[in-house]
Amino acid sequence: MLYRQIAGLCCLFICCSVLAWSDKDQDGVPDKKDACPNTPSGAVVLANGCQRVSQQGDDQSSKAELNHSVFFEFGKHAVLASEYTAIERAYMMMEQVGFSTVTVVGYTDNVGNELFNVKLSIERAESVKAILVKQYAIKPDVIEVIGKGSDAPLSSNRTALDRKKNRRVEIKFK
């Protein structure tokens, strides 16, 4: 009887340990240690889960451009409360690696006309910029805002889930 109880506890411990390893974006970094929890599928990431986008030159003194995404509801430019953690993680990474410029690029899905989508993408980028300025005291003059509309989708826009992935703002810094 005691043996069964011990075996049951061991199984419970092992099962709980397996469940503790959650990696929603499937980048190989557990969610609880992932500084960038929404990296695109197939992206090469650093040890902290953030994507390495490009390298400026070959010398070691240059800094990589890093990219963080904030996602939005359909047709809205207000930052969701659930996305504040993505902005905070981006800021923490900026503080860790240092930065001289920040580029905030807004995107939309392909629903609606492109004039509306470009305007909405700029409003989304401005919303994220406002948070970086107000909450993290980043000087506004080092933040560039760009609106790309439905240009450069992460996903195909064929399904609601694909379109949801495309409604985003990317925070890039060097």
Buried (B, 14 or more C-beta within 10 A) or exposed (E): EEEEEEEEEEEEEEEEEEEEEEBEBEBEBEBEEBBBBBBBEEBEBBEBBBBEBEEEEEEEEEBBBBBBBBBBEEEEBEBEEEBEEBBBBBBBBBEEBEBEEBBBBBBBBBBBEEEBBBBBBBBBBBBBBBBBBEEBEBEEEBBEBBBBBBBEBBBEBEEEEBBBBBBBBBBBBB
